[in-house]
């Protein structure tokens, strides 16, 4: 921009209007900085939450496997107890006879 052009713009734009425009530009810059910071914070939060979700999913899978194993163990023990009770009934019937 030449000096003549700057002088023409200065003559056309009153100082108050230029000052108001300058303030708007600075506010826009501040808003941009705040939005950029908010985005960075949100991205950190998303990363942390994804990590926590992954940990919970792993814990859930581990607990699911443990539950399945416990149910199998319970069924196994139930079968063994029923077998012992059956043998005890047989003994009781033999002694009663």
KEDREN-200576 format. One record per atom (N, C-alpha, C, CB): residue number from 1; residue in one letter; atom name; x, y, z. Coordinates in steps of 0.02 Angstrom, whole numbers, plus 32768, in hexadecimal, padded with zeros to 4 digits. Glycine has a CB too. Layout:
<nodes>
(NUM "A" "CA" (X Y Z)) ...
</nodes>
This chain:
<nodes>
(1 "X" "N" (802B 7FC6 8000)) (1 "X" "CA" (8000 8000 8000)) (1 "X" "C" (802D 803E 8000)) (1 "X" "CB" (7FCF 7FFF 803D)) (2 "X" "N" (8020 806A 7FD5)) (2 "X" "CA" (804A 80A6 7FD0)) (2 "X" "C" (8036 80D9 8006)) (2 "X" "CB" (8045 80C6 7F8A)) (3 "X" "N" (8061 8108 8010)) (3 "X" "CA" (8054 813C 8042)) (3 "X" "C" (8016 8164 802E)) (3 "X" "CB" (8091 816A 804A)) (4 "X" "N" (800F 8170 7FED)) (4 "X" "CA" (7FD5 8196 7FD5)) (4 "X" "C" (7F94 8171 7FE4)) (4 "X" "CB" (7FDA 81A2 7F89)) (5 "X" "N" (7F94 812E 7FDB)) (5 "X" "CA" (7F59 8106 7FE9)) (5 "X" "C" (7F49 8107 8033)) (5 "X" "CB" (7F63 80BE 7FD2)) (6 "X" "N" (7F7B 8101 805E)) (6 "X" "CA" (7F71 8104 80A6)) (6 "X" "C" (7F54 8147 80B9)) (6 "X" "CB" (7FB4 80F7 80CC)) (7 "X" "N" (7F6D 817C 809C)) (7 "X" "CA" (7F52 81BE 80AC)) (7 "X" "C" (7F09 81C4 8096)) (7 "X" "CB" (7F7C 81F5 808B)) (8 "X" "N" (7EF9 81A7 805B)) (8 "X" "CA" (7EB4 81AA 8043)) (8 "X" "C" (7E85 8183 8071)) (8 "X" "CB" (7EB0 818E 7FFC)) (9 "X" "N" (7E9C 8146 8086)) (9 "X" "CA" (7E73 811E 80B4)) (9 "X" "C" (7E6C 8141 80F6)) (9 "X" "CB" (7E93 80D7 80BE)) (10 "X" "N" (7EA2 815F 810E)) (10 "X" "CA" (7E9F 8183 814E)) (10 "X" "C" (7E6F 81BE 814A)) (10 "X" "CB" (7EE4 819C 8162)) (11 "X" "N" (7E6E 81DE 8110)) (11 "X" "CA" (7E41 8217 8108)) (11 "X" "C" (7DF9 8200 8103)) (11 "X" "CB" (7E54 823F 80CA)) (12 "X" "N" (7DED 81C5 80E7)) (12 "X" "CA" (7DA9 81AC 80DE)) (12 "X" "C" (7D8D 818D 811D)) (12 "X" "CB" (7DA7 817A 80A6)) (13 "X" "N" (7DB8 816D 8146)) (13 "X" "CA" (7DA1 814A 8182)) (13 "X" "C" (7DB1 8174 81BF)) (13 "X" "CB" (7DC3 8104 8187)) (14 "X" "N" (7D7D 818A 81E3)) (14 "X" "CA" (7D89 81B1 821F)) (14 "X" "C" (7DAF 8187 8254)) (14 "X" "CB" (7D46 81CB 823C)) (15 "X" "N" (7DD3 81A7 827F)) (15 "X" "CA" (7DFC 8186 82B2)) (15 "X" "C" (7DD1 815A 82DF)) (15 "X" "CB" (7E21 81BA 82DB)) (16 "X" "N" (7D95 8171 82F0)) (16 "X" "CA" (7D69 814A 831C)) (16 "X" "C" (7D55 8108 82FC)) (16 "X" "CB" (7D2A 8173 832F)) (17 "X" "N" (7D45 810B 82BA)) (17 "X" "CA" (7D32 80CE 8297)) (17 "X" "C" (7D6C 809D 8294)) (17 "X" "CB" (7D19 80DE 8250)) (18 "X" "N" (7DA8 80B9 8288)) (18 "X" "CA" (7DE3 808E 8285)) (18 "X" "C" (7DF0 806E 82C9)) (18 "X" "CB" (7E20 80B5 826E)) (19 "X" "N" (7DE9 8095 82FE)) (19 "X" "CA" (7DF3 807B 8341)) (19 "X" "C" (7DC0 8044 8352)) (19 "X" "CB" (7DEF 80B4 8375)) (20 "X" "N" (7D82 804E 833D)) (20 "X" "CA" (7D4D 801C 8349)) (20 "X" "C" (7D5E 7FDC 8322)) (20 "X" "CB" (7D08 8037 8334)) (21 "X" "N" (7D75 7FE5 82E4)) (21 "X" "CA" (7D88 7FAA 82BC)) (21 "X" "C" (7DC3 7F86 82DC)) (21 "X" "CB" (7D99 7FBF 8275)) (22 "X" "N" (7DF3 7FAC 82F4)) (22 "X" "CA" (7E2E 7F8F 8315)) (22 "X" "C" (7E19 7F67 8353)) (22 "X" "CB" (7E61 7FC6 8329)) (23 "X" "N" (7DEB 7F81 837A)) (23 "X" "CA" (7DD3 7F5E 83B5)) (23 "X" "C" (7DB0 7F1D 83A2)) (23 "X" "CB" (7DA3 7F8B 83DE)) (24 "X" "N" (7D89 7F1F 836D)) (24 "X" "CA" (7D67 7EE3 8356)) (24 "X" "C" (7D99 7EAE 8340)) (24 "X" "CB" (7D37 7EF3 831C)) (25 "X" "N" (7DCE 7EC4 831E)) (25 "X" "CA" (7E01 7E95 8308)) (25 "X" "C" (7E22 7E75 8345)) (25 "X" "CB" (7E37 7EB8 82DC)) (26 "X" "N" (7E33 7E9D 8377)) (26 "X" "CA" (7E53 7E82 83B4)) (26 "X" "C" (7E24 7E53 83D9)) (26 "X" "CB" (7E6A 7EBB 83E2)) (27 "X" "N" (7DE4 7E65 83DD)) (27 "X" "CA" (7DB3 7E37 83FD)) (27 "X" "C" (7DAE 7DF5 83D7)) (27 "X" "CB" (7D6D 7E59 8402)) (28 "X" "N" (7DAE 7DFB 8395)) (28 "X" "CA" (7DAB 7DBE 836C)) (28 "X" "C" (7DE8 7D93 8379)) (28 "X" "CB" (7DA7 7DD0 8321)) (29 "X" "N" (7E22 7DB2 837E)) (29 "X" "CA" (7E60 7D8C 838C)) (29 "X" "C" (7E5A 7D69 83D0)) (29 "X" "CB" (7E9E 7DBB 838C)) (30 "X" "N" (7E41 7D8D 8402)) (30 "X" "CA" (7E38 7D6F 8445)) (30 "X" "C" (7E06 7D36 8443)) (30 "X" "CB" (7E22 7DA5 8477)) (31 "X" "N" (7DCF 7D40 841F)) (31 "X" "CA" (7D9E 7D0A 8419)) (31 "X" "C" (7DBC 7CCD 83F7)) (31 "X" "CB" (7D60 7D23 83F2)) (32 "X" "N" (7DE4 7CD9 83C4)) (32 "X" "CA" (7E06 7CA2 83A1)) (32 "X" "C" (7E34 7C7C 83D0)) (32 "X" "CB" (7E2D 7CBD 8364)) (33 "X" "N" (7E5C 7CA2 83F8)) (33 "X" "CA" (7E89 7C82 8428)) (33 "X" "C" (7E62 7C58 845A)) (33 "X" "CB" (7EB3 7CB7 844C)) (34 "X" "N" (7E2B 7C75 8473)) (34 "X" "CA" (7E02 7C51 84A5)) (34 "X" "C" (7DE4 7C12 8485)) (34 "X" "CB" (7DCA 7C7F 84C0)) (35 "X" "N" (7DCC 7C18 8448)) (35 "X" "CA" (7DAF 7BDD 8426)) (35 "X" "C" (7DE4 7BA8 841A)) (35 "X" "CB" (7D8F 7BF1 83E3)) (36 "X" "N" (7E20 7BBD 8407)) (36 "X" "CA" (7E57 7B8E 83FC)) (36 "X" "C" (7E69 7B6A 843D)) (36 "X" "CB" (7E94 7BB3 83E0)) (37 "X" "N" (7E6C 7B8F 8474)) (37 "X" "CA" (7E7B 7B71 84B5)) (37 "X" "C" (7E43 7B41 84CA)) (37 "X" "CB" (7E84 7BA8 84EA)) (38 "X" "N" (7E05 7B55 84BF)) (38 "X" "CA" (7DCC 7B2A 84D1)) (38 "X" "C" (7DCE 7AEA 84A8)) (38 "X" "CB" (7D89 7B4F 84C5)) (39 "X" "N" (7DE0 7AF0 8469)) (39 "X" "CA" (7DE5 7AB4 843F)) (39 "X" "C" (7E1C 7A85 8458)) (39 "X" "CB" (7DF3 7AC7 83F6)) (40 "X" "N" (7E55 7AA1 846A)) (40 "X" "CA" (7E8C 7A78 8484)) (40 "X" "C" (7E77 7A55 84C4)) (40 "X" "CB" (7ECB 7AA4 8491)) (41 "X" "N" (7E53 7A79 84EF)) (41 "X" "CA" (7E3A 7A5C 852D)) (41 "X" "C" (7E09 7A23 851E)) (41 "X" "CB" (7E19 7A91 855A)) (42 "X" "N" (7DDC 7A2F 84F0)) (42 "X" "CA" (7DAB 79FD 84DD)) (42 "X" "C" (7DCD 79BF 84C0)) (42 "X" "CB" (7D78 7A19 84AB)) (43 "X" "N" (7E00 79C9 8497)) (43 "X" "CA" (7E24 7990 847A)) (43 "X" "C" (7E47 7968 84B0)) (43 "X" "CB" (7E56 79A9 8446)) (44 "X" "N" (7E64 798B 84E2)) (44 "X" "CA" (7E84 7966 8519)) (44 "X" "C" (7E50 793E 8540)) (44 "X" "CB" (7EA8 7998 8549)) (45 "X" "N" (7E16 795D 854C)) (45 "X" "CA" (7DE0 793B 8570)) (45 "X" "C" (7DC8 78FD 8549)) (45 "X" "CB" (7DA6 796A 857D)) (46 "X" "N" (7DC1 7905 8508)) (46 "X" "CA" (7DAA 78CD 84DF)) (46 "X" "C" (7DDD 7894 84E2)) (46 "X" "CB" (7DA0 78E3 8495)) (47 "X" "N" (7E1D 78A5 84DE)) (47 "X" "CA" (7E52 7872 84E2)) (47 "X" "C" (7E4F 784D 8525)) (47 "X" "CB" (7E98 7891 84D7)) (48 "X" "N" (7E49 7874 855B)) (48 "X" "CA" (7E46 7857 859E)) (48 "X" "C" (7E08 782A 85A5)) (48 "X" "CB" (7E44 788E 85D5)) (49 "X" "N" (7DCF 7841 858D)) (49 "X" "CA" (7D92 781A 8592)) (49 "X" "C" (7D95 77DA 8568)) (49 "X" "CB" (7D56 7844 857C)) (50 "X" "N" (7DB5 77DF 852E)) (50 "X" "CA" (7DBD 77A2 8505)) (50 "X" "C" (7DE9 776F 8528)) (50 "X" "CB" (7DDB 77B4 84C0)) (51 "X" "N" (7E1E 7787 8548)) (51 "X" "CA" (7E4A 775A 856E)) (51 "X" "C" (7E23 7739 85A7)) (51 "X" "CB" (7E87 777F 8589)) (52 "X" "N" (7DFB 7761 85CA)) (52 "X" "CA" (7DD4 7746 8601)) (52 "X" "C" (7DA1 7713 85E7)) (52 "X" "CB" (7DB0 777E 8627)) (53 "X" "N" (7D82 7723 85AF)) (53 "X" "CA" (7D51 76F4 8592)) (53 "X" "C" (7D73 76B3 857F)) (53 "X" "CB" (7D30 7714 8554)) (54 "X" "N" (7DAE 76B7 8562)) (54 "X" "CA" (7DD2 767B 8550)) (54 "X" "C" (7DE3 7651 858D)) (54 "X" "CB" (7E12 768D 8529)) (55 "X" "N" (7DF8 7673 85C3)) (55 "X" "CA" (7E07 764F 8602)) (55 "X" "C" (7DC8 762D 861C)) (55 "X" "CB" (7E23 767F 8637)) (56 "X" "N" (7D90 7650 861B)) (56 "X" "CA" (7D51 7633 8634)) (56 "X" "C" (7D3C 75F7 8609)) (56 "X" "CB" (7D19 7668 8635)) (57 "X" "N" (7D46 75FC 85C8)) (57 "X" "CA" (7D34 75C5 859C)) (57 "X" "C" (7D5F 7588 85AB)) (57 "X" "CB" (7D3B 75D9 8553)) (58 "X" "N" (7D9F 7594 85B9)) (58 "X" "CA" (7DCC 755C 85CB)) (58 "X" "C" (7DB6 753D 860D)) (58 "X" "CB" (7E15 7574 85CF)) (59 "X" "N" (7DA6 7568 863E)) (59 "X" "CA" (7D8F 754F 867F)) (59 "X" "C" (7D4E 7527 8676)) (59 "X" "CB" (7D84 758A 86B0)) (60 "X" "N" (7D21 7541 864D)) (60 "X" "CA" (7CE1 7520 8641)) (60 "X" "C" (7CED 74DB 8622)) (60 "X" "CB" (7CB5 754B 8612)) (61 "X" "N" (7D19 74D7 85F2)) (61 "X" "CA" (7D28 7497 85D1)) (61 "X" "C" (7D47 7466 8603)) (61 "X" "CB" (7D58 74A2 8596)) (62 "X" "N" (7D73 747E 862E)) (62 "X" "CA" (7D92 7453 8661)) (62 "X" "C" (7D5C 743A 8691)) (62 "X" "CB" (7DC8 7479 8688)) (63 "X" "N" (7D30 7466 86A7)) (63 "X" "CA" (7CFB 7451 86D5)) (63 "X" "C" (7CCA 7420 86B3)) (63 "X" "CB" (7CD4 748F 86EF)) (64 "X" "N" (7CBD 742B 8674)) (64 "X" "CA" (7C91 73FD 864F)) (64 "X" "C" (7CB0 73B7 864D)) (64 "X" "CB" (7C84 7417 8608)) (65 "X" "N" (7CF1 73B4 863E)) (65 "X" "CA" (7D12 7372 863D)) (65 "X" "C" (7D12 7351 8681)) (65 "X" "CB" (7D5A 737A 8624)) (66 "X" "N" (7D1E 737A 86B6)) (66 "X" "CA" (7D1D 735F 86FA)) (66 "X" "C" (7CD7 7345 870C)) (66 "X" "CB" (7D33 7394 872C)) (67 "X" "N" (7CA4 7369 86F9)) (67 "X" "CA" (7C5F 7354 8706)) (67 "X" "C" (7C50 7312 86E4)) (67 "X" "CB" (7C2D 7389 86F0)) (68 "X" "N" (7C64 730C 86A5)) (68 "X" "CA" (7C59 72CD 8681)) (68 "X" "C" (7C7D 7294 86A4)) (68 "X" "CB" (7C72 72D4 8637)) (69 "X" "N" (7CBB 72A0 86B9)) (69 "X" "CA" (7CE1 726B 86DC)) (69 "X" "C" (7CBF 7259 871E)) (69 "X" "CB" (7D2A 7281 86E8)) (70 "X" "N" (7CA7 728B 8742)) (70 "X" "CA" (7C86 727D 8782)) (70 "X" "C" (7C46 7255 8778)) (70 "X" "CB" (7C76 72BF 87A7)) (71 "X" "N" (7C22 7264 8743)) (71 "X" "CA" (7BE5 723D 8735)) (71 "X" "C" (7BF7 71F5 8724)) (71 "X" "CB" (7BBE 725C 86FB)) (72 "X" "N" (7C2C 71EB 86FE)) (72 "X" "CA" (7C42 71A7 86EF)) (72 "X" "C" (7C56 7182 872E)) (72 "X" "CB" (7C7C 71A8 86BC)) (73 "X" "N" (7C7C 71A6 8759)) (73 "X" "CA" (7C91 7188 8798)) (73 "X" "C" (7C55 7176 87C3)) (73 "X" "CB" (7CC0 71B9 87BE)) (74 "X" "N" (7C24 71A2 87C6)) (74 "X" "CA" (7BE7 7195 87ED)) (74 "X" "C" (7BC3 7157 87D3)) (74 "X" "CB" (7BB8 71D3 87EB)) (75 "X" "N" (7BBC 7152 8792)) (75 "X" "CA" (7B9B 7117 8775)) (75 "X" "C" (7BC3 70D7 8784)) (75 "X" "CB" (7B93 711F 8729)) (76 "X" "N" (7C04 70DC 8781)) (76 "X" "CA" (7C2F 70A3 8791)) (76 "X" "C" (7C26 708E 87D9)) (76 "X" "CB" (7C79 70B4 8783)) (77 "X" "N" (7C26 70BE 8807)) (77 "X" "CA" (7C1E 70B0 884E)) (77 "X" "C" (7BD8 7094 885B)) (77 "X" "CB" (7C2A 70EF 8879)) (78 "X" "N" (7BA5 70B1 8839)) (78 "X" "CA" (7B61 7099 8841)) (78 "X" "C" (7B5C 704F 882D)) (78 "X" "CB" (7B30 70C3 8817)) (79 "X" "N" (7B7B 703F 87F6)) (79 "X" "CA" (7B7B 6FF9 87E0)) (79 "X" "C" (7B9D 6FCB 8812)) (79 "X" "CB" (7B9D 6FF3 879C)) (80 "X" "N" (7BD5 6FE1 882D)) (80 "X" "CA" (7BF9 6FB8 885E)) (80 "X" "C" (7BD0 6FAF 889E)) (80 "X" "CB" (7C3D 6FD7 886F)) (81 "X" "N" (7BAF 6FE5 88B4)) (81 "X" "CA" (7B86 6FE1 88F1)) (81 "X" "C" (7B4B 6FB2 88E5)) (81 "X" "CB" (7B6D 7027 8906)) (82 "X" "N" (7B2B 6FB8 88AA)) (82 "X" "CA" (7AF3 6F8C 889B)) (82 "X" "C" (7B09 6F43 8899)) (82 "X" "CB" (7AD2 6F9F 8858)) (83 "X" "N" (7B45 6F37 887F)) (83 "X" "CA" (7B60 6EF3 887E)) (83 "X" "C" (7B6A 6ED9 88C4)) (83 "X" "CB" (7BA2 6EF0 8856)) (84 "X" "N" (7B87 6F03 88F1)) (84 "X" "CA" (7B92 6EEE 8936)) (84 "X" "C" (7B4F 6EE1 8959)) (84 "X" "CB" (7BBA 6F23 895D)) (85 "X" "N" (7B1E 6F0E 894D)) (85 "X" "CA" (7ADC 6F04 896C)) (85 "X" "C" (7ABC 6EC3 8953)) (85 "X" "CB" (7AAF 6F3F 895D)) (86 "X" "N" (7AC5 6EB5 8913)) (86 "X" "CA" (7AAA 6E77 88F7)) (86 "X" "C" (7ACB 6E3B 8918)) (86 "X" "CB" (7AB6 6E74 88AB)) (87 "X" "N" (7B0D 6E3D 8923)) (87 "X" "CA" (7B2F 6E05 8944)) (87 "X" "C" (7B18 6DFF 898C)) (87 "X" "CB" (7B7B 6E10 8941)) (88 "X" "N" (7B0D 6E38 89AD)) (88 "X" "CA" (7AF5 6E36 89F3)) (88 "X" "C" (7AAF 6E18 89F6)) (88 "X" "CB" (7AF5 6E7D 8A12)) (89 "X" "N" (7A84 6E29 89C5)) (89 "X" "CA" (7A41 6E0C 89C2)) (89 "X" "C" (7A45 6DC0 89B7)) (89 "X" "CB" (7A17 6E2C 898A)) (90 "X" "N" (7A73 6DAB 898C)) (90 "X" "CA" (7A7B 6D64 897F)) (90 "X" "C" (7A90 6D40 89BF)) (90 "X" "CB" (7AAF 6D58 8948)) (91 "X" "N" (7ABF 6D5D 89E3)) (91 "X" "CA" (7AD5 6D3F 8A22)) (91 "X" "C" (7A9C 6D3C 8A54)) (91 "X" "CB" (7B10 6D67 8A40)) (92 "X" "N" (7A75 6D72 8A57)) (92 "X" "CA" (7A3D 6D74 8A86)) (92 "X" "C" (7A0A 6D3F 8A75)) (92 "X" "CB" (7A1C 6DB9 8A87)) (93 "X" "N" (79FC 6D34 8A35)) (93 "X" "CA" (79CC 6D01 8A20)) (93 "X" "C" (79E8 6CBA 8A2E)) (93 "X" "CB" (79BC 6D09 89D4)) (94 "X" "N" (7A2A 6CB2 8A24)) (94 "X" "CA" (7A48 6C71 8A31)) (94 "X" "C" (7A44 6C60 8A7C)) (94 "X" "CB" (7A92 6C6F 8A1A)) (95 "X" "N" (7A4F 6C92 8AA5)) (95 "X" "CA" (7A4E 6C87 8AEE)) (95 "X" "C" (7A05 6C7B 8B05)) (95 "X" "CB" (7A6E 6CC3 8B14)) (96 "X" "N" (79D6 6C9C 8AE3)) (96 "X" "CA" (7990 6C94 8AF7)) (96 "X" "C" (7976 6C4F 8AE1)) (96 "X" "CB" (7965 6CCB 8AD8)) (97 "X" "N" (7995 6C32 8AAF)) (97 "X" "CA" (797D 6BF1 8A96)) (97 "X" "C" (7994 6BB8 8AC0)) (97 "X" "CB" (7993 6BE6 8A50)) 
</nodes>
